[in-house]
Amino acid sequence: MSDYTLTIKTSEKKGVLDDITDVITTHGANISYVHLFVEKNNVGSINLELEHVEDIDELVGDLKGISEVRTVELHGSQLDIYGKRIIIVGGGAQVSQVAMGAITEADRHNIRGERISIDTIPLVGEYAIAEAVEAISRLPRVSALVLAGSLMGGEITNAVKNVKEQSNLIVICLNMPGSVTEYADLIITDPIQAGVLAVMSIADTAVFNIERLGDNIKF
């Protein structure tokens, strides 16, 4: 058994996705990730990440047997290709400084075989940031969140609490007023250092282990 990623091009018709999932279920495979959209000329594109596939050739053959399926392609998984993700959310100036440290540190580890990507979203406003934090639980491959701002609490704190309850996400924040610091795993004063430690906390090639520090540590 192994894990595979498939890209399936189909005619955009009602019931096509049901037919595809029926075939996958028949083969005993599990869908761990799905992304679908409609391209030009009414062509559907479905990206599936599958687990526990016993016979990939037979599965692909059965999928191609569906009349609406045009092509089936095999790819490496997103985790293998893009690796882990760090999301940096907050004010523009702070986000750029955290990103500087994170990208520099990620480059050090990526040349040794890691695949760590850095995503940023400069935002202002309690509800806008809270909404972005809540959405992280719906994003694939996210291993760490860095909150880079001058004041965060209220709905942002509630969002952080909810996300941490649903996942093993590492949350790092800058040293700032507000209740969000009570729920962060690390509180860092220097934004560049926050980016560096975010990468070190998720990198397999790093000797740093955030769990050994305990909870709510401030630097």
C-alpha atoms as a printed R data frame, in Angstrom:
    type eleno elety resid chain resno       x      y       z
1   ATOM     1    CA   MET     A     1   0.000  0.000   0.000
2   ATOM     2    CA   SER     A     2   1.091  3.565  -0.639
3   ATOM     3    CA   ASP     A     3  -0.089  7.169  -0.930
4   ATOM     4    CA   TYR     A     4  -0.671  8.865  -4.278
5   ATOM     5    CA   THR     A     5  -1.879 12.133  -5.741
6   ATOM     6    CA   LEU     A     6  -4.145 12.125  -8.790
7   ATOM     7    CA   THR     A     7  -5.208 14.906 -11.130
8   ATOM     8    CA   ILE     A     8  -8.396 13.950 -12.943
9   ATOM     9    CA   LYS     A     9  -9.798 15.951 -15.866
10  ATOM    10    CA   THR     A    10 -13.495 15.384 -16.506
11  ATOM    11    CA   SER     A    11 -16.421 16.674 -18.486
12  ATOM    12    CA   GLU     A    12 -18.348 18.960 -16.154
13  ATOM    13    CA   LYS     A    13 -21.540 16.999 -15.572
14  ATOM    14    CA   LYS     A    14 -23.735 16.250 -12.586
15  ATOM    15    CA   GLY     A    15 -22.745 13.120 -10.674
16  ATOM    16    CA   VAL     A    16 -19.153 12.832 -11.955
17  ATOM    17    CA   LEU     A    17 -17.639 13.341  -8.504
18  ATOM    18    CA   ASP     A    18 -19.959 10.694  -7.061
19  ATOM    19    CA   ASP     A    19 -18.782  8.181  -9.694
20  ATOM    20    CA   ILE     A    20 -15.129  8.937  -8.938
21  ATOM    21    CA   THR     A    21 -15.510  8.608  -5.165
22  ATOM    22    CA   ASP     A    22 -17.450  5.350  -5.630
23  ATOM    23    CA   VAL     A    23 -14.503  3.868  -7.558
24  ATOM    24    CA   ILE     A    24 -12.012  5.040  -4.932
25  ATOM    25    CA   THR     A    25 -14.149  3.639  -2.114
26  ATOM    26    CA   THR     A    26 -14.433  0.299  -3.909
27  ATOM    27    CA   HIS     A    27 -10.636  0.068  -3.918
28  ATOM    28    CA   GLY     A    28 -10.502  0.728  -0.161
29  ATOM    29    CA   ALA     A    29  -8.524  3.959  -0.529
30  ATOM    30    CA   ASN     A    30  -9.015  7.014   1.659
31  ATOM    31    CA   ILE     A    31  -9.197 10.584   0.308
32  ATOM    32    CA   SER     A    32  -7.026 12.769   2.553
33  ATOM    33    CA   TYR     A    33  -7.240 15.960   0.472
34  ATOM    34    CA   VAL     A    34  -9.366 17.202  -2.420
35  ATOM    35    CA   HIS     A    35  -9.341 20.369  -4.507
36  ATOM    36    CA   LEU     A    36 -11.607 20.876  -7.490
37  ATOM    37    CA   PHE     A    37 -12.480 23.665  -9.890
38  ATOM    38    CA   VAL     A    38 -13.944 24.178 -13.356
39  ATOM    39    CA   GLU     A    39 -11.536 25.179 -16.127
40  ATOM    40    CA   LYS     A    40 -12.379 26.762 -19.456
41  ATOM    41    CA   ASN     A    41 -14.495 24.855 -21.963
42  ATOM    42    CA   ASN     A    42 -16.509 23.238 -19.162
43  ATOM    43    CA   VAL     A    43 -13.690 20.909 -18.048
44  ATOM    44    CA   GLY     A    44 -13.559 19.875 -14.399
45  ATOM    45    CA   SER     A    45 -10.171 19.502 -12.688
46  ATOM    46    CA   ILE     A    46 -10.034 17.363  -9.526
47  ATOM    47    CA   ASN     A    47  -6.883 16.981  -7.426
48  ATOM    48    CA   LEU     A    48  -7.032 14.108  -4.954
49  ATOM    49    CA   GLU     A    49  -4.533 12.884  -2.386
50  ATOM    50    CA   LEU     A    50  -5.174  9.229  -1.581
51  ATOM    51    CA   GLU     A    51  -4.021  7.025   1.286
52  ATOM    52    CA   HIS     A    52  -3.815  3.226   1.569
53  ATOM    53    CA   VAL     A    53  -3.972  2.458  -2.155
54  ATOM    54    CA   GLU     A    54  -3.376 -1.255  -2.763
55  ATOM    55    CA   ASP     A    55  -3.150 -1.285  -6.573
56  ATOM    56    CA   ILE     A    56  -2.731  2.122  -8.168
57  ATOM    57    CA   ASP     A    57  -2.697  0.779 -11.743
58  ATOM    58    CA   GLU     A    58  -6.020 -0.965 -11.291
59  ATOM    59    CA   LEU     A    59  -7.493  2.119  -9.613
60  ATOM    60    CA   VAL     A    60  -6.371  4.403 -12.439
61  ATOM    61    CA   GLY     A    61  -7.766  1.961 -14.989
62  ATOM    62    CA   ASP     A    62 -11.163  1.922 -13.296
63  ATOM    63    CA   LEU     A    63 -11.199  5.730 -13.081
64  ATOM    64    CA   LYS     A    64 -10.438  5.983 -16.797
65  ATOM    65    CA   GLY     A    65 -13.379  3.656 -17.373
66  ATOM    66    CA   ILE     A    66 -15.789  6.366 -16.229
67  ATOM    67    CA   SER     A    67 -17.238  7.855 -19.405
68  ATOM    68    CA   GLU     A    68 -16.908 11.490 -18.268
69  ATOM    69    CA   VAL     A    69 -13.238 11.118 -17.232
70  ATOM    70    CA   ARG     A    70 -10.859 12.471 -19.883
71  ATOM    71    CA   THR     A    71  -7.422 12.007 -18.291
72  ATOM    72    CA   VAL     A    72  -5.891 10.716 -15.044
73  ATOM    73    CA   GLU     A    73  -2.370 11.793 -14.026
74  ATOM    74    CA   LEU     A    74  -0.178 10.641 -11.117
75  ATOM    75    CA   HIS     A    75   1.820 13.193  -9.093
76  ATOM    76    CA   GLY     A    76   3.786 13.477  -5.893
77  ATOM    77    CA   SER     A    77   1.832 14.641  -2.847
78  ATOM    78    CA   GLN     A    78   1.745 18.302  -1.852
79  ATOM    79    CA   LEU     A    79   3.563 17.418   1.355
80  ATOM    80    CA   ASP     A    80   6.405 15.816  -0.626
81  ATOM    81    CA   ILE     A    81   6.620 18.696  -3.112
82  ATOM    82    CA   TYR     A    82   5.944 21.763  -0.956
83  ATOM    83    CA   GLY     A    83   6.490 20.363   2.522
84  ATOM    84    CA   LYS     A    84   5.398 22.235   5.640
85  ATOM    85    CA   ARG     A    85   3.941 25.731   5.745
86  ATOM    86    CA   ILE     A    86   4.323 28.635   8.151
87  ATOM    87    CA   ILE     A    87   1.595 31.305   8.078
88  ATOM    88    CA   ILE     A    88   2.459 34.821   9.287
89  ATOM    89    CA   VAL     A    89  -0.535 37.047  10.083
90  ATOM    90    CA   GLY     A    90  -0.680 40.620  11.350
91  ATOM    91    CA   GLY     A    91   0.502 44.158  10.652
92  ATOM    92    CA   GLY     A    92   2.482 44.769   7.468
93  ATOM    93    CA   ALA     A    93   5.734 46.022   9.035
94  ATOM    94    CA   GLN     A    94   5.866 43.253  11.630
95  ATOM    95    CA   VAL     A    95   4.899 40.592   9.084
96  ATOM    96    CA   SER     A    96   7.720 41.613   6.750
97  ATOM    97    CA   GLN     A    97  10.291 41.388   9.547
98  ATOM    98    CA   VAL     A    98   9.066 37.976  10.704
99  ATOM    99    CA   ALA     A    99   9.092 36.790   7.088
100 ATOM   100    CA   MET     A   100  12.685 37.967   6.685
101 ATOM   101    CA   GLY     A   101  13.831 35.791   9.571
102 ATOM   102    CA   ALA     A   102  11.659 32.839   8.541
103 ATOM   103    CA   ILE     A   103  12.728 32.818   4.883
104 ATOM   104    CA   THR     A   104  16.414 33.125   5.768
105 ATOM   105    CA   GLU     A   105  16.172 30.258   8.269
106 ATOM   106    CA   ALA     A   106  14.014 28.120   5.954
107 ATOM   107    CA   ASP     A   107  16.657 28.448   3.237
108 ATOM   108    CA   ARG     A   108  19.241 27.017   5.633
109 ATOM   109    CA   HIS     A   109  17.117 23.931   6.249
110 ATOM   110    CA   ASN     A   110  15.754 23.525   2.737
111 ATOM   111    CA   ILE     A   111  19.233 23.142   1.231
112 ATOM   112    CA   ARG     A   112  19.627 20.186   3.615
113 ATOM   113    CA   GLY     A   113  16.505 18.441   2.345
114 ATOM   114    CA   GLU     A   114  13.627 20.185   4.105
115 ATOM   115    CA   ARG     A   115  10.750 21.750   2.194
116 ATOM   116    CA   ILE     A   116   9.386 24.609   4.244
117 ATOM   117    CA   SER     A   117   7.363 27.421   2.671
118 ATOM   118    CA   ILE     A   118   6.462 30.783   4.206
119 ATOM   119    CA   ASP     A   119   3.085 32.442   3.594
120 ATOM   120    CA   THR     A   120   2.244 35.965   4.743
121 ATOM   121    CA   ILE     A   121  -1.013 37.901   5.037
122 ATOM   122    CA   PRO     A   122  -0.713 41.488   6.348
123 ATOM   123    CA   LEU     A   123  -4.042 42.376   7.992
124 ATOM   124    CA   VAL     A   124  -5.400 44.948  10.405
125 ATOM   125    CA   GLY     A   125  -8.536 44.728  12.495
126 ATOM   126    CA   GLU     A   126  -9.630 42.261  15.137
127 ATOM   127    CA   TYR     A   127 -12.267 40.463  13.080
128 ATOM   128    CA   ALA     A   128 -10.194 40.290   9.891
129 ATOM   129    CA   ILE     A   129  -7.283 38.664  11.741
130 ATOM   130    CA   ALA     A   130  -9.585 36.342  13.711
131 ATOM   131    CA   GLU     A   131 -11.188 35.175  10.475
132 ATOM   132    CA   ALA     A   132  -7.769 34.483   8.955
133 ATOM   133    CA   VAL     A   133  -6.676 32.506  12.021
134 ATOM   134    CA   GLU     A   134  -9.866 30.420  11.985
135 ATOM   135    CA   ALA     A   135  -9.313 29.596   8.301
136 ATOM   136    CA   ILE     A   136  -5.881 28.116   9.029
137 ATOM   137    CA   SER     A   137  -7.525 24.920  10.278
138 ATOM   138    CA   ARG     A   138  -8.908 24.470   6.746
139 ATOM   139    CA   LEU     A   139  -5.560 24.901   4.999
140 ATOM   140    CA   PRO     A   140  -3.328 21.924   4.151
141 ATOM   141    CA   ARG     A   141   0.231 21.433   5.421
142 ATOM   142    CA   VAL     A   142   0.226 24.298   7.963
143 ATOM   143    CA   SER     A   143   2.565 23.495  10.853
144 ATOM   144    CA   ALA     A   144   3.039 26.869  12.560
145 ATOM   145    CA   LEU     A   145   1.300 30.232  12.895
146 ATOM   146    CA   VAL     A   146   3.090 33.470  13.742
147 ATOM   147    CA   LEU     A   147   0.973 36.380  14.988
148 ATOM   148    CA   ALA     A   148   2.875 39.569  14.210
149 ATOM   149    CA   GLY     A   149   1.165 42.659  15.555
150 ATOM   150    CA   SER     A   150   1.092 45.379  18.205
151 ATOM   151    CA   LEU     A   151  -2.138 44.452  19.994
152 ATOM   152    CA   MET     A   152  -4.169 41.235  19.721
153 ATOM   153    CA   GLY     A   153  -6.961 39.875  21.879
154 ATOM   154    CA   GLY     A   154 -10.719 39.365  21.914
155 ATOM   155    CA   GLU     A   155 -11.913 37.438  18.860
156 ATOM   156    CA   ILE     A   156  -8.322 36.755  17.783
157 ATOM   157    CA   THR     A   157  -7.676 35.001  21.082
158 ATOM   158    CA   ASN     A   158 -10.849 32.944  20.675
159 ATOM   159    CA   ALA     A   159  -9.761 31.952  17.170
160 ATOM   160    CA   VAL     A   160  -6.328 30.858  18.418
161 ATOM   161    CA   LYS     A   161  -7.915 28.787  21.189
162 ATOM   162    CA   ASN     A   162 -10.232 27.059  18.702
163 ATOM   163    CA   VAL     A   163  -7.460 26.290  16.222
164 ATOM   164    CA   LYS     A   164  -5.165 24.876  18.910
165 ATOM   165    CA   GLU     A   165  -7.965 22.629  20.179
166 ATOM   166    CA   GLN     A   166  -8.500 21.223  16.685
167 ATOM   167    CA   SER     A   167  -4.866 20.623  15.736
168 ATOM   168    CA   ASN     A   168  -1.253 20.396  16.851
169 ATOM   169    CA   LEU     A   169  -0.516 23.805  15.373
170 ATOM   170    CA   ILE     A   170   2.415 25.675  16.907
171 ATOM   171    CA   VAL     A   171   1.498 29.298  17.666
172 ATOM   172    CA   ILE     A   172   4.199 31.936  18.074
173 ATOM   173    CA   CYS     A   173   3.433 35.598  18.670
174 ATOM   174    CA   LEU     A   174   5.336 38.811  19.152
175 ATOM   175    CA   ASN     A   175   5.531 40.304  22.623
176 ATOM   176    CA   MET     A   176   2.511 42.619  22.630
177 ATOM   177    CA   PRO     A   177  -0.427 43.777  24.782
178 ATOM   178    CA   GLY     A   178  -3.528 41.633  24.584
179 ATOM   179    CA   SER     A   179  -4.731 38.233  25.734
180 ATOM   180    CA   VAL     A   180  -3.439 36.314  22.701
181 ATOM   181    CA   THR     A   181  -0.045 35.981  24.399
182 ATOM   182    CA   GLU     A   182  -1.669 33.765  27.050
183 ATOM   183    CA   TYR     A   183  -2.288 31.031  24.467
184 ATOM   184    CA   ALA     A   184   0.875 31.207  22.376
185 ATOM   185    CA   ASP     A   185   3.518 28.498  22.669
186 ATOM   186    CA   LEU     A   186   6.286 31.100  22.340
187 ATOM   187    CA   ILE     A   187   6.320 34.873  22.822
188 ATOM   188    CA   ILE     A   188   9.202 36.568  20.998
189 ATOM   189    CA   THR     A   189  10.163 40.238  21.246
190 ATOM   190    CA   ASP     A   190  12.320 40.417  18.099
191 ATOM   191    CA   PRO     A   191  10.236 39.764  14.939
192 ATOM   192    CA   ILE     A   192  13.196 38.427  12.961
193 ATOM   193    CA   GLN     A   193  13.964 35.971  15.755
194 ATOM   194    CA   ALA     A   194  10.275 34.972  15.802
195 ATOM   195    CA   GLY     A   195  10.565 33.936  12.160
196 ATOM   196    CA   VAL     A   196  13.769 32.011  12.821
197 ATOM   197    CA   LEU     A   197  12.277 30.103  15.757
198 ATOM   198    CA   ALA     A   198   9.082 29.353  13.828
199 ATOM   199    CA   VAL     A   199  11.137 27.502  11.223
200 ATOM   200    CA   MET     A   200  13.320 25.792  13.812
201 ATOM   201    CA   SER     A   201  10.225 24.580  15.678
202 ATOM   202    CA   ILE     A   202   8.937 22.596  12.674
203 ATOM   203    CA   ALA     A   203  12.136 21.611  10.855
204 ATOM   204    CA   ASP     A   204  13.171 17.963  11.076
205 ATOM   205    CA   THR     A   205  16.788 19.044  10.523
206 ATOM   206    CA   ALA     A   206  16.760 21.354  13.578
207 ATOM   207    CA   VAL     A   207  17.755 20.296  17.100
208 ATOM   208    CA   PHE     A   208  15.341 22.813  18.647
209 ATOM   209    CA   ASN     A   209  12.294 21.190  20.278
210 ATOM   210    CA   ILE     A   210   9.568 23.595  21.349
211 ATOM   211    CA   GLU     A   211   7.960 20.990  23.631
212 ATOM   212    CA   ARG     A   212  11.023 20.968  25.889
213 ATOM   213    CA   LEU     A   213  10.499 24.640  26.714
214 ATOM   214    CA   GLY     A   214   7.105 24.171  28.327
215 ATOM   215    CA   ASP     A   215   4.080 26.404  27.771
216 ATOM   216    CA   ASN     A   216   3.843 30.129  27.124
217 ATOM   217    CA   ILE     A   217   7.579 30.850  27.061
218 ATOM   218    CA   LYS     A   218   8.677 34.463  26.546
219 ATOM   219    CA   PHE     A   219  11.921 35.620  24.900
